[in-house]
Amino acid sequence: LASDISKSADQLQEDLNSAATLQQRTHITAQAQILQARAMASQSQMMAQSLKLQAIAEIKKGLSPKKVKDTTGVEDEE
């Protein structure tokens, strides 16, 4: 995923460098903003998954499920 985002960003940079009109530059800037939003959404999903895994690990260590939920907002999904 990171390499895909990097490749897309490189392509957008090349496109921006070769843009001849303000309309082209505006379009490329909008594409860059969409790429950034997608990257942030992906990062948020990964962080949520990490939090779920951490919560489940704590439950398995013996921390009560209620305490984990109170602390993290995540319940064991088993």
All heavy atoms as a GROMACS GRO file, in nm:
protein
  587
    1LEU      N    1   0.082  -0.119   0.000
    1LEU     CA    2   0.000   0.000   0.000
    1LEU      C    3   0.087   0.126   0.000
    1LEU      O    4   0.062   0.217  -0.077
    1LEU     CB    5  -0.094  -0.001   0.121
    1LEU     CG    6  -0.184   0.120   0.135
    1LEU    CD1    7  -0.284   0.128   0.020
    1LEU    CD2    8  -0.256   0.118   0.267
    2ALA      N    9   0.187   0.129   0.084
    2ALA     CA   10   0.274   0.247   0.090
    2ALA      C   11   0.345   0.269  -0.043
    2ALA      O   12   0.358   0.384  -0.088
    2ALA     CB   13   0.375   0.233   0.204
    3SER      N   14   0.388   0.161  -0.106
    3SER     CA   15   0.456   0.178  -0.235
    3SER      C   16   0.359   0.226  -0.342
    3SER      O   17   0.397   0.305  -0.429
    3SER     CB   18   0.524   0.048  -0.277
    3SER     OG   19   0.429  -0.053  -0.302
    4ASP      N   20   0.234   0.182  -0.336
    4ASP     CA   21   0.133   0.229  -0.432
    4ASP      C   22   0.108   0.379  -0.415
    4ASP      O   23   0.098   0.453  -0.513
    4ASP     CB   24   0.001   0.154  -0.414
    4ASP     CG   25   0.010   0.008  -0.455
    4ASP    OD1   26   0.101  -0.027  -0.533
    4ASP    OD2   27  -0.074  -0.070  -0.409
    5ILE      N   28   0.098   0.421  -0.290
    5ILE     CA   29   0.076   0.563  -0.262
    5ILE      C   30   0.195   0.645  -0.309
    5ILE      O   31   0.179   0.751  -0.370
    5ILE     CB   32   0.047   0.586  -0.112
    5ILE    CG1   33  -0.088   0.525  -0.076
    5ILE    CG2   34   0.050   0.734  -0.077
    5ILE    CD1   35  -0.117   0.520   0.072
    6SER      N   36   0.314   0.594  -0.284
    6SER     CA   37   0.435   0.664  -0.326
    6SER      C   38   0.442   0.677  -0.479
    6SER      O   39   0.474   0.783  -0.532
    6SER     CB   40   0.559   0.592  -0.274
    6SER     OG   41   0.675   0.661  -0.312
    7LYS      N   42   0.409   0.568  -0.548
    7LYS     CA   43   0.408   0.571  -0.695
    7LYS      C   44   0.305   0.671  -0.747
    7LYS      O   45   0.332   0.746  -0.841
    7LYS     CB   46   0.380   0.432  -0.751
    7LYS     CG   47   0.494   0.336  -0.737
    7LYS     CD   48   0.455   0.198  -0.788
    7LYS     CE   49   0.564   0.096  -0.756
    7LYS     NZ   50   0.524  -0.041  -0.793
    8SER      N   51   0.188   0.670  -0.686
    8SER     CA   52   0.083   0.764  -0.727
    8SER      C   53   0.126   0.908  -0.703
    8SER      O   54   0.102   0.996  -0.787
    8SER     CB   55  -0.047   0.735  -0.652
    8SER     OG   56  -0.098   0.609  -0.687
    9ALA      N   57   0.190   0.932  -0.590
    9ALA     CA   58   0.237   1.067  -0.560
    9ALA      C   59   0.346   1.110  -0.659
    9ALA      O   60   0.346   1.226  -0.704
    9ALA     CB   61   0.290   1.073  -0.416
   10ASP      N   62   0.434   1.019  -0.693
   10ASP     CA   63   0.538   1.050  -0.792
   10ASP      C   64   0.475   1.085  -0.927
   10ASP      O   65   0.517   1.180  -0.994
   10ASP     CB   66   0.635   0.933  -0.810
   10ASP     CG   67   0.726   0.912  -0.690
   10ASP    OD1   68   0.739   1.005  -0.607
   10ASP    OD2   69   0.784   0.802  -0.680
   11GLN      N   70   0.374   1.008  -0.966
   11GLN     CA   71   0.305   1.035  -1.093
   11GLN      C   72   0.236   1.170  -1.090
   11GLN      O   73   0.242   1.247  -1.186
   11GLN     CB   74   0.204   0.924  -1.125
   11GLN     CG   75   0.135   0.942  -1.258
   11GLN     CD   76   0.233   0.942  -1.375
   11GLN    OE1   77   0.313   0.851  -1.388
   11GLN    NE2   78   0.226   1.044  -1.459
   12LEU      N   79   0.171   1.201  -0.978
   12LEU     CA   80   0.106   1.331  -0.965
   12LEU      C   81   0.207   1.445  -0.972
   12LEU      O   82   0.180   1.549  -1.033
   12LEU     CB   83   0.026   1.339  -0.835
   12LEU     CG   84  -0.104   1.259  -0.832
   12LEU    CD1   85  -0.161   1.256  -0.690
   12LEU    CD2   86  -0.206   1.316  -0.930
   13GLN      N   87   0.324   1.424  -0.914
   13GLN     CA   88   0.429   1.527  -0.920
   13GLN      C   89   0.475   1.548  -1.064
   13GLN      O   90   0.491   1.661  -1.109
   13GLN     CB   91   0.548   1.486  -0.833
   13GLN     CG   92   0.660   1.591  -0.830
   13GLN     CD   93   0.617   1.720  -0.765
   13GLN    OE1   94   0.569   1.719  -0.653
   13GLN    NE2   95   0.633   1.831  -0.835
   14GLU      N   96   0.494   1.439  -1.137
   14GLU     CA   97   0.532   1.450  -1.278
   14GLU      C   98   0.424   1.523  -1.358
   14GLU      O   99   0.454   1.610  -1.441
   14GLU     CB  100   0.555   1.311  -1.337
   14GLU     CG  101   0.681   1.243  -1.288
   14GLU     CD  102   0.696   1.102  -1.344
   14GLU    OE1  103   0.642   1.074  -1.453
   14GLU    OE2  104   0.762   1.020  -1.277
   15ASP      N  105   0.298   1.486  -1.333
   15ASP     CA  106   0.187   1.550  -1.403
   15ASP      C  107   0.182   1.699  -1.371
   15ASP      O  108   0.159   1.782  -1.461
   15ASP     CB  109   0.054   1.485  -1.365
   15ASP     CG  110   0.040   1.341  -1.414
   15ASP    OD1  111   0.123   1.299  -1.498
   15ASP    OD2  112  -0.051   1.272  -1.365
   16LEU      N  113   0.203   1.732  -1.245
   16LEU     CA  114   0.201   1.873  -1.205
   16LEU      C  115   0.314   1.950  -1.272
   16LEU      O  116   0.294   2.062  -1.319
   16LEU     CB  117   0.212   1.884  -1.053
   16LEU     CG  118   0.193   2.022  -0.992
   16LEU    CD1  119   0.056   2.080  -1.029
   16LEU    CD2  120   0.209   2.017  -0.842
   17ASN      N  121   0.431   1.890  -1.280
   17ASN     CA  122   0.544   1.956  -1.343
   17ASN      C  123   0.521   1.981  -1.492
   17ASN      O  124   0.573   2.077  -1.548
   17ASN     CB  125   0.672   1.874  -1.324
   17ASN     CG  126   0.720   1.874  -1.181
   17ASN    OD1  127   0.683   1.959  -1.101
   17ASN    ND2  128   0.802   1.777  -1.146
   18SER      N  129   0.444   1.895  -1.556
   18SER     CA  130   0.420   1.910  -1.699
   18SER      C  131   0.288   1.981  -1.731
   18SER      O  132   0.257   2.002  -1.849
   18SER     CB  133   0.424   1.773  -1.768
   18SER     OG  134   0.318   1.692  -1.722
   19ALA      N  135   0.212   2.016  -1.630
   19ALA     CA  136   0.084   2.084  -1.654
   19ALA      C  137   0.110   2.221  -1.716
   19ALA      O  138   0.194   2.297  -1.670
   19ALA     CB  139   0.007   2.099  -1.524
   20ALA      N  140   0.033   2.248  -1.821
   20ALA     CA  141   0.054   2.374  -1.894
   20ALA      C  142  -0.046   2.482  -1.858
   20ALA      O  143  -0.020   2.601  -1.877
   20ALA     CB  144   0.048   2.346  -2.045
   21THR      N  145  -0.160   2.442  -1.804
   21THR     CA  146  -0.263   2.541  -1.774
   21THR      C  147  -0.301   2.536  -1.626
   21THR      O  148  -0.276   2.437  -1.557
   21THR     CB  149  -0.391   2.514  -1.856
   21THR    OG1  150  -0.449   2.390  -1.814
   21THR    CG2  151  -0.360   2.509  -2.006
   22LEU      N  152  -0.362   2.644  -1.583
   22LEU     CA  153  -0.411   2.650  -1.445
   22LEU      C  154  -0.517   2.544  -1.422
   22LEU      O  155  -0.522   2.482  -1.315
   22LEU     CB  156  -0.466   2.789  -1.415
   22LEU     CG  157  -0.517   2.814  -1.273
   22LEU    CD1  158  -0.408   2.785  -1.170
   22LEU    CD2  159  -0.570   2.954  -1.259
   23GLN      N  160  -0.601   2.518  -1.521
   23GLN     CA  161  -0.704   2.415  -1.508
   23GLN      C  162  -0.641   2.277  -1.486
   23GLN      O  163  -0.687   2.200  -1.402
   23GLN     CB  164  -0.794   2.414  -1.631
   23GLN     CG  165  -0.908   2.315  -1.619
   23GLN     CD  166  -1.001   2.319  -1.739
   23GLN    OE1  167  -0.976   2.389  -1.836
   23GLN    NE2  168  -1.110   2.242  -1.731
   24GLN      N  169  -0.536   2.245  -1.558
   24GLN     CA  170  -0.467   2.117  -1.540
   24GLN      C  171  -0.407   2.108  -1.401
   24GLN      O  172  -0.417   2.004  -1.335
   24GLN     CB  173  -0.357   2.100  -1.645
   24GLN     CG  174  -0.409   2.074  -1.785
   24GLN     CD  175  -0.297   2.073  -1.888
   24GLN    OE1  176  -0.195   2.142  -1.872
   24GLN    NE2  177  -0.316   1.996  -1.994
   25ARG      N  178  -0.345   2.214  -1.357
   25ARG     CA  179  -0.284   2.216  -1.223
   25ARG      C  180  -0.389   2.199  -1.114
   25ARG      O  181  -0.370   2.127  -1.017
   25ARG     CB  182  -0.204   2.343  -1.201
   25ARG     CG  183  -0.078   2.347  -1.282
   25ARG     CD  184  -0.009   2.480  -1.266
   25ARG     NE  185   0.101   2.484  -1.362
   25ARG     CZ  186   0.221   2.528  -1.334
   25ARG    NH1  187   0.248   2.576  -1.214
   25ARG    NH2  188   0.315   2.528  -1.426
   26THR      N  189  -0.503   2.264  -1.132
   26THR     CA  190  -0.612   2.253  -1.035
   26THR      C  191  -0.664   2.109  -1.030
   26THR      O  192  -0.689   2.054  -0.922
   26THR     CB  193  -0.726   2.350  -1.070
   26THR    OG1  194  -0.673   2.483  -1.071
   26THR    CG2  195  -0.839   2.341  -0.970
   27HIS      N  196  -0.678   2.048  -1.146
   27HIS     CA  197  -0.724   1.909  -1.153
   27HIS      C  198  -0.625   1.815  -1.083
   27HIS      O  199  -0.666   1.727  -1.006
   27HIS     CB  200  -0.742   1.867  -1.299
   27HIS     CG  201  -0.785   1.725  -1.316
   27HIS    ND1  202  -0.912   1.681  -1.286
   27HIS    CD2  203  -0.718   1.617  -1.359
   27HIS    CE1  204  -0.920   1.552  -1.310
   27HIS    NE2  205  -0.803   1.510  -1.354
   28ILE      N  206  -0.498   1.835  -1.106
   28ILE     CA  207  -0.394   1.750  -1.044
   28ILE      C  208  -0.392   1.773  -0.893
   28ILE      O  209  -0.379   1.678  -0.815
   28ILE     CB  210  -0.257   1.778  -1.108
   28ILE    CG1  211  -0.260   1.730  -1.255
   28ILE    CG2  212  -0.146   1.709  -1.031
   28ILE    CD1  213  -0.148   1.786  -1.340
   29THR      N  214  -0.410   1.895  -0.850
   29THR     CA  215  -0.415   1.924  -0.707
   29THR      C  216  -0.534   1.853  -0.642
   29THR      O  217  -0.522   1.797  -0.533
   29THR     CB  218  -0.424   2.077  -0.683
   29THR    OG1  219  -0.308   2.138  -0.739
   29THR    CG2  220  -0.432   2.110  -0.536
   30ALA      N  221  -0.647   1.851  -0.711
   30ALA     CA  222  -0.764   1.780  -0.659
   30ALA      C  223  -0.734   1.630  -0.650
   30ALA      O  224  -0.772   1.565  -0.551
   30ALA     CB  225  -0.885   1.805  -0.748
   31GLN      N  226  -0.667   1.575  -0.749
   31GLN     CA  227  -0.631   1.434  -0.745
   31GLN      C  228  -0.538   1.405  -0.627
   31GLN      O  229  -0.551   1.302  -0.561
   31GLN     CB  230  -0.564   1.391  -0.875
   31GLN     CG  231  -0.658   1.384  -0.992
   31GLN     CD  232  -0.585   1.347  -1.120
   31GLN    OE1  233  -0.470   1.385  -1.142
   31GLN    NE2  234  -0.653   1.272  -1.205
   32ALA      N  235  -0.446   1.496  -0.600
   32ALA     CA  236  -0.355   1.479  -0.487
   32ALA      C  237  -0.431   1.480  -0.355
   32ALA      O  238  -0.400   1.402  -0.263
   32ALA     CB  239  -0.249   1.588  -0.489
   33GLN      N  240  -0.530   1.565  -0.345
   33GLN     CA  241  -0.610   1.570  -0.222
   33GLN      C  242  -0.690   1.441  -0.203
   33GLN      O  243  -0.705   1.393  -0.091
   33GLN     CB  244  -0.702   1.692  -0.224
   33GLN     CG  245  -0.625   1.822  -0.210
   33GLN     CD  246  -0.712   1.944  -0.229
   33GLN    OE1  247  -0.817   1.941  -0.292
   33GLN    NE2  248  -0.667   2.056  -0.172
   34ILE      N  249  -0.740   1.386  -0.313
   34ILE     CA  250  -0.812   1.259  -0.305
   34ILE      C  251  -0.717   1.148  -0.260
   34ILE      O  252  -0.752   1.066  -0.175
   34ILE     CB  253  -0.877   1.226  -0.441
   34ILE    CG1  254  -0.991   1.323  -0.470
   34ILE    CG2  255  -0.926   1.081  -0.443
   34ILE    CD1  256  -1.041   1.318  -0.613
   35LEU      N  257  -0.596   1.146  -0.316
   35LEU     CA  258  -0.497   1.046  -0.276
   35LEU      C  259  -0.465   1.059  -0.128
   35LEU      O  260  -0.457   0.959  -0.056
   35LEU     CB  261  -0.370   1.062  -0.360
   35LEU     CG  262  -0.254   0.968  -0.327
   35LEU    CD1  263  -0.292   0.822  -0.355
   35LEU    CD2  264  -0.131   1.007  -0.408
   36GLN      N  265  -0.450   1.182  -0.081
   36GLN     CA  266  -0.421   1.205   0.060
   36GLN      C  267  -0.536   1.155   0.149
   36GLN      O  268  -0.512   1.091   0.252
   36GLN     CB  269  -0.396   1.353   0.086
   36GLN     CG  270  -0.360   1.384   0.229
   36GLN     CD  271  -0.336   1.532   0.252
   36GLN    OE1  272  -0.381   1.617   0.175
   36GLN    NE2  273  -0.266   1.563   0.359
   37ALA      N  274  -0.659   1.182   0.108
   37ALA     CA  275  -0.774   1.136   0.187
   37ALA      C  276  -0.779   0.984   0.192
   37ALA      O  277  -0.807   0.926   0.298
   37ALA     CB  278  -0.904   1.192   0.126
   38ARG      N  279  -0.751   0.919   0.081
   38ARG     CA  280  -0.750   0.772   0.080
   38ARG      C  281  -0.639   0.716   0.169
   38ARG      O  282  -0.659   0.618   0.239
   38ARG     CB  283  -0.734   0.721  -0.063
   38ARG     CG  284  -0.858   0.740  -0.146
   38ARG     CD  285  -0.840   0.685  -0.286
   38ARG     NE  286  -0.962   0.704  -0.361
   38ARG     CZ  287  -0.970   0.694  -0.492
   38ARG    NH1  288  -0.863   0.663  -0.563
   38ARG    NH2  289  -1.084   0.714  -0.554
   39ALA      N  290  -0.524   0.780   0.165
   39ALA     CA  291  -0.412   0.735   0.248
   39ALA      C  292  -0.446   0.750   0.397
   39ALA      O  293  -0.417   0.661   0.478
   39ALA     CB  294  -0.285   0.812   0.214
   40MET      N  295  -0.510   0.860   0.432
   40MET     CA  296  -0.548   0.882   0.572
   40MET      C  297  -0.654   0.783   0.616
   40MET      O  298  -0.650   0.733   0.729
   40MET     CB  299  -0.597   1.026   0.590
   40MET     CG  300  -0.484   1.129   0.578
   40MET     SD  301  -0.542   1.300   0.579
   40MET     CE  302  -0.614   1.312   0.741
   41ALA      N  303  -0.749   0.751   0.528
   41ALA     CA  304  -0.852   0.652   0.562
   41ALA      C  305  -0.788   0.515   0.584
   41ALA      O  306  -0.823   0.443   0.678
   41ALA     CB  307  -0.957   0.645   0.451
   42SER      N  308  -0.694   0.481   0.499
   42SER     CA  309  -0.624   0.353   0.512
   42SER      C  310  -0.546   0.348   0.643
   42SER      O  311  -0.547   0.247   0.714
   42SER     CB  312  -0.531   0.331   0.394
   42SER     OG  313  -0.461   0.212   0.406
   43GLN      N  314  -0.480   0.457   0.676
   43GLN     CA  315  -0.403   0.464   0.800
   43GLN      C  316  -0.496   0.449   0.922
   43GLN      O  317  -0.463   0.378   1.017
   43GLN     CB  318  -0.327   0.595   0.809
   43GLN     CG  319  -0.243   0.608   0.934
   43GLN     CD  320  -0.171   0.742   0.944
   43GLN    OE1  321  -0.212   0.840   0.883
   43GLN    NE2  322  -0.063   0.744   1.018
   44SER      N  323  -0.612   0.512   0.916
   44SER     CA  324  -0.708   0.501   1.026
   44SER      C  325  -0.756   0.358   1.043
   44SER      O  326  -0.770   0.310   1.155
   44SER     CB  327  -0.828   0.593   1.001
   44SER     OG  328  -0.787   0.728   1.007
   45GLN      N  329  -0.781   0.290   0.931
   45GLN     CA  330  -0.823   0.150   0.939
   45GLN      C  331  -0.714   0.063   1.002
   45GLN      O  332  -0.743  -0.024   1.084
   45GLN     CB  333  -0.858   0.097   0.800
   45GLN     CG  334  -0.987   0.153   0.745
   45GLN     CD  335  -1.012   0.109   0.602
   45GLN    OE1  336  -0.920   0.073   0.530
   45GLN    NE2  337  -1.138   0.112   0.562
   46MET      N  338  -0.589   0.088   0.963
   46MET     CA  339  -0.479   0.009   1.020
   46MET      C  340  -0.463   0.037   1.168
   46MET      O  341  -0.439  -0.055   1.247
   46MET     CB  342  -0.348   0.038   0.945
   46MET     CG  343  -0.344  -0.024   0.807
   46MET     SD  344  -0.184  -0.009   0.726
   46MET     CE  345  -0.182   0.163   0.682
   47MET      N  346  -0.479   0.161   1.209
   47MET     CA  347  -0.468   0.195   1.351
   47MET      C  348  -0.582   0.130   1.431
   47MET      O  349  -0.560   0.081   1.542
   47MET     CB  350  -0.467   0.346   1.369
   47MET     CG  351  -0.339   0.411   1.317
   47MET     SD  352  -0.343   0.591   1.316
   47MET     CE  353  -0.349   0.626   1.490
   48ALA      N  354  -0.702   0.127   1.374
   48ALA     CA  355  -0.815   0.063   1.442
   48ALA      C  356  -0.790  -0.087   1.457
   48ALA      O  357  -0.817  -0.144   1.563
   48ALA     CB  358  -0.944   0.088   1.364
   49GLN      N  359  -0.738  -0.150   1.353
   49GLN     CA  360  -0.707  -0.292   1.362
   49GLN      C  361  -0.600  -0.318   1.468
   49GLN      O  362  -0.609  -0.415   1.543
   49GLN     CB  363  -0.658  -0.345   1.226
   49GLN     CG  364  -0.768  -0.378   1.130
   49GLN     CD  365  -0.857  -0.489   1.180
   49GLN    OE1  366  -0.965  -0.463   1.230
   49GLN    NE2  367  -0.814  -0.612   1.170
   50SER      N  368  -0.501  -0.233   1.474
   50SER     CA  369  -0.396  -0.247   1.574
   50SER      C  370  -0.453  -0.236   1.715
   50SER      O  371  -0.418  -0.314   1.804
   50SER     CB  372  -0.288  -0.141   1.552
   50SER     OG  373  -0.190  -0.148   1.652
   51LEU      N  374  -0.542  -0.142   1.734
   51LEU     CA  375  -0.604  -0.125   1.864
   51LEU      C  376  -0.686  -0.247   1.902
   51LEU      O  377  -0.682  -0.293   2.017
   51LEU     CB  378  -0.691   0.001   1.865
   51LEU     CG  379  -0.758   0.037   1.998
   51LEU    CD1  380  -0.655   0.054   2.109
   51LEU    CD2  381  -0.841   0.162   1.982
   52LYS      N  382  -0.759  -0.302   1.807
   52LYS     CA  383  -0.837  -0.423   1.834
   52LYS      C  384  -0.745  -0.538   1.876
   52LYS      O  385  -0.773  -0.610   1.971
   52LYS     CB  386  -0.916  -0.465   1.710
   52LYS     CG  387  -1.039  -0.385   1.685
   52LYS     CD  388  -1.111  -0.439   1.562
   52LYS     CE  389  -1.236  -0.362   1.532
   52LYS     NZ  390  -1.306  -0.418   1.415
   53LEU      N  391  -0.636  -0.555   1.802
   53LEU     CA  392  -0.542  -0.662   1.835
   53LEU      C  393  -0.481  -0.642   1.973
   53LEU      O  394  -0.466  -0.738   2.050
   53LEU     CB  395  -0.432  -0.672   1.729
   53LEU     CG  396  -0.478  -0.720   1.592
   53LEU    CD1  397  -0.363  -0.707   1.491
   53LEU    CD2  398  -0.528  -0.863   1.598
   54GLN      N  399  -0.446  -0.519   2.007
   54GLN     CA  400  -0.390  -0.490   2.139
   54GLN      C  401  -0.492  -0.521   2.248
   54GLN      O  402  -0.457  -0.576   2.353
   54GLN     CB  403  -0.346  -0.345   2.148
   54GLN     CG  404  -0.224  -0.314   2.065
   54GLN     CD  405  -0.191  -0.165   2.064
   54GLN    OE1  406  -0.250  -0.087   2.137
   54GLN    NE2  407  -0.098  -0.127   1.979
   55ALA      N  408  -0.617  -0.484   2.226
   55ALA     CA  409  -0.721  -0.509   2.325
   55ALA      C  410  -0.741  -0.659   2.346
   55ALA      O  411  -0.750  -0.706   2.459
   55ALA     CB  412  -0.852  -0.444   2.282
   56ILE      N  413  -0.746  -0.732   2.238
   56ILE     CA  414  -0.764  -0.877   2.248
   56ILE      C  415  -0.645  -0.941   2.320
   56ILE      O  416  -0.661  -1.030   2.403
   56ILE     CB  417  -0.787  -0.939   2.109
   56ILE    CG1  418  -0.925  -0.895   2.057
   56ILE    CG2  419  -0.776  -1.090   2.112
   56ILE    CD1  420  -0.949  -0.924   1.910
   57ALA      N  421  -0.524  -0.893   2.291
   57ALA     CA  422  -0.405  -0.945   2.359
   57ALA      C  423  -0.414  -0.920   2.509
   57ALA      O  424  -0.380  -1.007   2.590
   57ALA     CB  425  -0.279  -0.883   2.301
   58GLU      N  426  -0.461  -0.802   2.549
   58GLU     CA  427  -0.475  -0.770   2.691
   58GLU      C  428  -0.581  -0.858   2.757
   58GLU      O  429  -0.563  -0.904   2.870
   58GLU     CB  430  -0.507  -0.622   2.711
   58GLU     CG  431  -0.392  -0.530   2.677
   58GLU     CD  432  -0.266  -0.559   2.755
   58GLU    OE1  433  -0.274  -0.579   2.879
   58GLU    OE2  434  -0.158  -0.562   2.694
   59ILE      N  435  -0.690  -0.882   2.686
   59ILE     CA  436  -0.794  -0.970   2.740
   59ILE      C  437  -0.736  -1.109   2.764
   59ILE      O  438  -0.759  -1.170   2.868
   59ILE     CB  439  -0.915  -0.977   2.644
   59ILE    CG1  440  -0.989  -0.844   2.645
   59ILE    CG2  441  -1.008  -1.091   2.681
   59ILE    CD1  442  -1.092  -0.829   2.536
   60LYS      N  443  -0.660  -1.156   2.669
   60LYS     CA  444  -0.603  -1.290   2.681
   60LYS      C  445  -0.499  -1.297   2.792
   60LYS      O  446  -0.474  -1.404   2.848
   60LYS     CB  447  -0.544  -1.335   2.548
   60LYS     CG  448  -0.652  -1.361   2.444
   60LYS     CD  449  -0.594  -1.406   2.314
   60LYS     CE  450  -0.701  -1.417   2.210
   60LYS     NZ  451  -0.770  -1.541   2.203
   61LYS      N  452  -0.438  -1.184   2.827
   61LYS     CA  453  -0.342  -1.181   2.937
   61LYS      C  454  -0.411  -1.184   3.073
   61LYS      O  455  -0.347  -1.201   3.175
   61LYS     CB  456  -0.257  -1.053   2.931
   61LYS     CG  457  -0.151  -1.052   2.827
   61LYS     CD  458  -0.071  -0.923   2.848
   61LYS     CE  459   0.010  -0.885   2.729
   61LYS     NZ  460   0.076  -0.755   2.748
   62GLY      N  461  -0.540  -1.162   3.075
   62GLY     CA  462  -0.612  -1.169   3.201
   62GLY      C  463  -0.678  -1.040   3.242
   62GLY      O  464  -0.749  -1.036   3.342
   63LEU      N  465  -0.659  -0.934   3.168
   63LEU     CA  466  -0.730  -0.810   3.199
   63LEU      C  467  -0.876  -0.833   3.165
   63LEU      O  468  -0.909  -0.891   3.061
   63LEU     CB  469  -0.673  -0.697   3.112
   63LEU     CG  470  -0.716  -0.555   3.143
   63LEU    CD1  471  -0.675  -0.518   3.286
   63LEU    CD2  472  -0.654  -0.459   3.045
   64SER      N  473  -0.964  -0.791   3.250
   64SER     CA  474  -1.106  -0.819   3.228
   64SER      C  475  -1.154  -0.750   3.101
   64SER      O  476  -1.110  -0.638   3.069
   64SER     CB  477  -1.190  -0.772   3.346
   64SER     OG  478  -1.199  -0.631   3.347
   65PRO      N  479  -1.245  -0.815   3.027
   65PRO     CA  480  -1.297  -0.754   2.905
   65PRO      C  481  -1.359  -0.617   2.930
   65PRO      O  482  -1.346  -0.528   2.848
   65PRO     CB  483  -1.402  -0.855   2.857
   65PRO     CG  484  -1.354  -0.986   2.910
   65PRO     CD  485  -1.293  -0.952   3.044
   66LYS      N  486  -1.425  -0.600   3.045
   66LYS     CA  487  -1.486  -0.470   3.075
   66LYS      C  488  -1.380  -0.362   3.089
   66LYS      O  489  -1.396  -0.251   3.039
   66LYS     CB  490  -1.570  -0.479   3.202
   66LYS     CG  491  -1.638  -0.345   3.235
   66LYS     CD  492  -1.729  -0.356   3.355
   66LYS     CE  493  -1.797  -0.228   3.394
   66LYS     NZ  494  -1.763  -0.105   3.332
   67LYS      N  495  -1.269  -0.395   3.155
   67LYS     CA  496  -1.162  -0.297   3.173
   67LYS      C  497  -1.102  -0.259   3.038
   67LYS      O  498  -1.074  -0.142   3.013
   67LYS     CB  499  -1.055  -0.354   3.268
   67LYS     CG  500  -0.940  -0.259   3.294
   67LYS     CD  501  -0.983  -0.137   3.373
   67LYS     CE  502  -0.861  -0.055   3.408
   67LYS     NZ  503  -0.896   0.074   3.463
   68VAL      N  504  -1.082  -0.359   2.952
   68VAL     CA  505  -1.027  -0.331   2.819
   68VAL      C  506  -1.124  -0.242   2.742
   68VAL      O  507  -1.084  -0.144   2.680
   68VAL     CB  508  -0.999  -0.461   2.741
   68VAL    CG1  509  -0.961  -0.431   2.597
   68VAL    CG2  510  -0.887  -0.539   2.808
   69LYS      N  511  -1.253  -0.275   2.747
   69LYS     CA  512  -1.352  -0.194   2.675
   69LYS      C  513  -1.356  -0.052   2.731
   69LYS      O  514  -1.363   0.045   2.655
   69LYS     CB  515  -1.490  -0.257   2.682
   69LYS     CG  516  -1.590  -0.178   2.600
   69LYS     CD  517  -1.727  -0.240   2.600
   69LYS     CE  518  -1.817  -0.156   2.511
   69LYS     NZ  519  -1.950  -0.146   2.554
   70ASP      N  520  -1.352  -0.038   2.861
   70ASP     CA  521  -1.353   0.094   2.923
   70ASP      C  522  -1.232   0.177   2.878
   70ASP      O  523  -1.243   0.298   2.858
   70ASP     CB  524  -1.354   0.085   3.076
   70ASP     CG  525  -1.486   0.031   3.129
   70ASP    OD1  526  -1.586   0.028   3.053
   70ASP    OD2  527  -1.489  -0.008   3.248
   71THR      N  528  -1.119   0.112   2.863
   71THR     CA  529  -0.996   0.181   2.828
   71THR      C  530  -0.985   0.208   2.679
   71THR      O  531  -0.943   0.316   2.638
   71THR     CB  532  -0.874   0.097   2.873
   71THR    OG1  533  -0.886   0.072   3.012
   71THR    CG2  534  -0.745   0.169   2.845
   72THR      N  535  -1.024   0.109   2.597
   72THR     CA  536  -1.000   0.120   2.452
   72THR      C  537  -1.127   0.136   2.369
   72THR      O  538  -1.119   0.175   2.253
   72THR     CB  539  -0.928  -0.005   2.401
   72THR    OG1  540  -1.014  -0.119   2.416
   72THR    CG2  541  -0.796  -0.026   2.473
   73GLY      N  542  -1.241   0.100   2.424
   73GLY     CA  543  -1.364   0.102   2.346
   73GLY      C  544  -1.381  -0.019   2.257
   73GLY      O  545  -1.469  -0.026   2.174
   74VAL      N  546  -1.295  -0.120   2.276
   74VAL     CA  547  -1.297  -0.239   2.191
   74VAL      C  548  -1.332  -0.360   2.275
   74VAL      O  549  -1.280  -0.377   2.385
   74VAL     CB  550  -1.160  -0.260   2.123
   74VAL    CG1  551  -1.158  -0.387   2.042
   74VAL    CG2  552  -1.126  -0.139   2.036
   75GLU      N  553  -1.418  -0.446   2.219
   75GLU     CA  554  -1.453  -0.571   2.287
   75GLU      C  555  -1.387  -0.688   2.216
   75GLU      O  556  -1.362  -0.682   2.096
   75GLU     CB  557  -1.604  -0.591   2.285
   75GLU     CG  558  -1.680  -0.489   2.368
   75GLU     CD  559  -1.828  -0.519   2.370
   75GLU    OE1  560  -1.867  -0.616   2.435
   75GLU    OE2  561  -1.902  -0.442   2.307
   76ASP      N  562  -1.364  -0.793   2.290
   76ASP     CA  563  -1.310  -0.917   2.231
   76ASP      C  564  -1.414  -0.971   2.134
   76ASP      O  565  -1.530  -0.986   2.169
   76ASP     CB  566  -1.281  -1.020   2.342
   76ASP     CG  567  -1.205  -1.141   2.291
   76ASP    OD1  568  -1.184  -1.153   2.169
   76ASP    OD2  569  -1.165  -1.224   2.375
   77GLU      N  570  -1.371  -1.003   2.011
   77GLU     CA  571  -1.465  -1.047   1.908
   77GLU      C  572  -1.470  -1.198   1.894
   77GLU      O  573  -1.529  -1.249   1.801
   77GLU     CB  574  -1.430  -0.983   1.774
   77GLU     CG  575  -1.446  -0.833   1.777
   77GLU     CD  576  -1.410  -0.769   1.645
   77GLU    OE1  577  -1.363  -0.839   1.554
   77GLU    OE2  578  -1.432  -0.648   1.632
   78GLU      N  579  -1.406  -1.273   1.979
   78GLU     CA  580  -1.406  -1.418   1.968
   78GLU      C  581  -1.539  -1.478   2.004
   78GLU      O  582  -1.615  -1.433   2.080
   78GLU     CB  583  -1.298  -1.480   2.055
   78GLU     CG  584  -1.162  -1.447   2.004
   78GLU     CD  585  -1.051  -1.520   2.080
   78GLU    OE1  586  -1.072  -1.556   2.197
   78GLU    OE2  587  -0.948  -1.541   2.020
   0.00000   0.00000   0.00000
